[in-house]
Amino acid sequence: MSTKREHDLTGGPSNPADPIKRVRASSPRCYGPPLQPPLPPLPVDLQLEIVARSDDVTTVPFKPASSRDGLLVLWRNHAPEDAASCFRNSRCRVEVELCVCNTFTGHVTFLPRAGLKLGREDGIRGLYRPALLTAAAGGRSFELLVLSRDLRTQTFSAQDGKWGAVRQVSGYLCHGWQSSKESATAPVVVGITIYRLCRLKRASEFDRDEVAILAMDADAAKAESTKLEPCCFWSMFRPPVEQLILGATAEGTKLSVVLVAKDRQISMWTLSEHRQWWNQQVSISGAAIDGQLATAGLEACSAIRFESFGGRSGTVLFWMAEVGLARLDLGTKKATLLCRCSLP
């Protein structure tokens, strides 16, 4: 006569009333490590970085240009495979390819060629960074504006699936300025106005370059420049363009700028509604940042390069020479070191 243990091992029912207990008791044991709960989704900014560095053959040649509300704009230069014969042909030119990646769905929209005529070898160098005017319906509907260096513009509508007409932007930069160089940070859209941080050059080689903000009305196709007031710097010192970054306020109704002053203070200023003056919102001393990041003595704030500014969250990301990548919450004035590495 078999025992109850033998029945359990062979799966024989000893009592039909308790099969669940017997099944649970005789279920095979898992001797490996316990199962871990699923990881939370990656932050959007990290997703954007992964997409930009993807091994997919369709995205490797692309570089990130700008982003908004989960949409990432990528661009690249495209030339025929036989580049040598191409440049011997006066009709051949380097084209710019654009695509928009929806980081929520993974869908990539490859845009048709824009109608802006650039120099034969200009490619991306002939354009300012594209700006997403709108992003709706979970990123499925958007409008993307491109602007050439000679101030001609064109807008792509995802809803229509095509580019609009090419328009010449009226107005220009400050009187006497010859050209401008855009910063490496993305443009900021507030309402129908696109703001870009630029370095302006005068016609005379003896004049000093100036940092200014190029504001363009997307509807009226009219551009003008706005200089940063001296009060923003507290001295005659002007930081390099890498130590300034633009962003929108949390409500998305005004323009803000975060900058590093000569006394190593990081401050945020907001532009008035009619672009008449700047109002200081936040000021954080360099010593306070050094104390939180344990960087005293390095004078890290004098070697900052801003990477991104989140107006809704009120945080900025920046590289610090000899330190690494750091995050600063402008509301709480808390600085956090994200990774210790050299400035790229």
N, C-alpha and C positions, 0 to 999 in steps of 0.2 A: 504494500500500500504506500503510495507516494505521500510525502509530506507536503504541507502548504508551501514551503520554500521551493520544492521541486516543481509544483504547479506554477508558481510565479515565474520561475526561470524558463519554463517551457511555454508559458503563455496560456496554460490551461485554466479555465474559469472554475474557481472554487466556490464562488458565491456570485450569482448574476446580479445581485443588488449593488455590488460595489466594484464595477469594472473600472470606473474612473480612478479610484484610489490605487488599484492594482496596476493600471497603465502608468500612472504617474510614478509609482514606486519602482516599477521595473523599466522606466524609460532610460535609454542609454545616457551615461554621464559624459559631459564635455570637459575634457581635461586640459584644454587650451586656455589661453587668457580669456577673461570675460569679454563679452561683446560690448563695444563702446557705443554710446549714443551717437547718432549722426551729427557731423559737424555743422555749425551754423553757416549760412551762406556767406561768401566772401564780400567784404565791403565793395561798394561800387567803384571806388578809386582803384582798388587792387584789381578788380575785373578789367578795368580800362587798361591798366598796365599789362595784364596778361594778354589781352587781345592785341595790344600794340606790339608785343614781342612773340606772338604766336608763331609756331613752326609751320602753319598752313602756308602753302605756296602762294596763296592769293593775298596774304597779308604781310608776309615777311618784308617785301620791298616798301611797304607803306610806313609812313611815320605819323604819329599823332599830331593833329593840328589844333583842335579845340574840342570842347565837350559841353553838354548842357543837358540836365535832367535825364541822365542815363544814356544819352546818345553820344557816341564818339566819332568825330570826323577824322578820317585818315586821308593822307595825300601822298603822291609820289610823282617823280618825273618818269616819263615814258618816251623812249626813243626807239626807232626801228632796230632790229637785231644787228644789221650791218651798219653800225654807227659811222664807220669810216666813209662808206659811199654816201651815207645820208648827208654828212656835212659838206660833201662835194657838190651836193644838189641844193641849189639856192631855194628850192621850194620846200625842202625838208626842214622840220623844226622839232624841238623837244616839246612834248605835250605834257599837260598836268592831268593826272587821273585822281578822281575823288571818290570816296565811298563813305557811307554812314553806317555805323554798326550800332544796333540796338542791344545794349548789354543786358536787358531784361529777358529778351527772347533769343538772342544770338543771331537774329536776322541781319544780313548785310545788304544794303542797297548800293549798287554800283551806279554812279551818276553818268549820264552821257556827257560828252565833251562840251565844255562851255564855249560860248562864242567870242570870248575875249581874245584878241590877237596880241600875243606876246612876242618878244624877240626870239630869234632862232634858237638861242642857247639859254634863254632865261629860265624856262620851266617854273619851278616853285619860287625862284628868286624874283620873278616878275609879279608876284602876288603878295598881298597882305594875307594874314591868316584868315580863313573863312569863318563866318559867324553864323550861328544858328539863331535866326530871328524868332522862330516859334518851335515848340515841341509839344504835341498834343496826342491824345488817344494812345497813351502808353508808348509813345515814340513812333507810332505807325504813321503819323502825319507830322511833317516838319517843313520849314522853309530855310534854305541855306543861301547866304549872300556871299559872293566873292567880289574882291576889289583889287584892281590892278594898280601897279605903282604909278601909272599915269592917270589914276583916278577915274577909271571906267568901271562900272559895276554891273552885275547880273545876278538874278535871284532864281534858284531852283525850287519848285514846288513839288513835294512828294505826292500830293493829291492829284495834280495834273500830270506828273511824270515827265516834266520838261522844263527847260529854262525859259525865263521871260526875255524881254528885249534888253539889249545892251544900252545902258544910259551913261552919259557923261556927268560926272559929279561937278556941280558948280561950287564956287568958293574955293579958297585955297588956304595954305598955312599962313603964319604970320608974315607980314611984309618983310622982304629981304631974305627969307629962308629959301634955300635952294632945293634941298631934298630931305628925306626922312628915313630912318631905319627903325623898324618895329622891334619891340622887345620880344624875348622868347616866350613870354606868357600869352595866354589866350585872350582874345578880345572879350569885352563885357557888354551885354545887351541890357539896357534899361528902357522899357517901353519900346519906342521905335528908333531909339538912338543907340548907335554902336560906338563904344569907346575903345581906343587903342593907345597904348603907351608907346611913344616914339622918341627917338633922339633926332633932333633937328640940326641941320648944318646950314650955316650961312654961306653966301657966295664967296666971301673973303676967307682965305685960309688962315688969317690971323685972328678971326673971331672964334670964341669958345662955343662948343656945341651946347645945346640946351635940351633938357628933357621936357616934353610937353605931352598933352593928351589930345589926340585927334578924335573929334566927335563928328559923327556923320548921321544925318537924318535919313533913315532908310526909305521913307516914303517920298520925301522931297528931293532925295539925291543931292543934298547940300552938306558940305563939310566945313568945319572951322576948327581952330586949335585953341586949347585952353591951357595956359601955363599954370604951374604950381606956384602959389604965392610964397614969398620969402618967409612968411610967418610959419609955414609948415616945417621949416628947417631950423628955425631959431638962430641962424647964423648965415654967413655968406657961403658956407659949405653946400655943395650940391652932390648928393650921392649918385653913384653910377646907376644906370637904368636897371641893373640886376638887383638893386636894393630897394626897388619900388614894385608894387603890384596893385592892380586894380581889382575891384569886386563890387557887387551890388549889396545894398543893405538887406537885412533879413526880410523886409517887406517887398524888396525888389523894385523900389520906386526911386532910389537915389544912388549916385555913384560914390564909392568909397575908395580911398587909397591908403595902403599901409606902407610905411617907409622907415628907413633907419637914418637917424640924425647923427651929426658929428659927435655929440656927447654920448653916443651909443644907446640912445633911447629909441625904442620901437613905438611908433604912434600910428593911430588911425584917424583919418580926416574924412569928412563927408561934404560933398559939394552941394550947395544950395540948389533949390528947384530951378532957378533961372541962370545957374552957373555964374553967379556973381561973387561968391566968396566961399571959403572953406571953413568948416567948423570942426574943431578937435573933439573927438569922442573918447579916445583911450590913449594913455601914455604909460609905458612900462620901461623902467630904467634897465640899462644893461647889467648893472650889479644884481638886480633882482633875478634876471634870467640866468646869470652866471651861478648864483647861489642855488637855483633849482637844478641846473644841469651839471653842477660841479665843474664848471669851466673857468673858475676864477684865475686870472693871470694870463689867460689866452687871448683876451679881448676878442672873443669870437664874434661879437656883434659887428665888428668892423670888417668881417669877412663873410657876410651873409649873402646868400643868393636865394631869393624867394622862388618857390615852385608853384604853389596854388593858394587860392584864397576862397574859402567857403563862406559866402555871405550869410546863408541861412544858419549855419552852425556857429559862425563867428570864430572860425579857426583859420590859421595860416600854417602852411608847411614850408620849411626852408632848410637849405643846407648850410652848415657851419663848418668852415675850414678847420681842419685838425680835430673835428668832433664827429659830425655825422648828420643824419636827417632828424629834425626836431619838429615838434608841433606846438603851437602856442594858441591857447584859448584866450581870445581878446576880452571875453566877458569876465572870466575868473582870474585872468592874468597868470594862469598856470602853464608852465613849459614842461614838455615831456620829450625825452630823447627816445626816438623810435628805433634807430639802429646806429651803431657806432662804426663809422667807415669814413673814408676820405671823400672829399668833394669830387664828383665825377666831372 
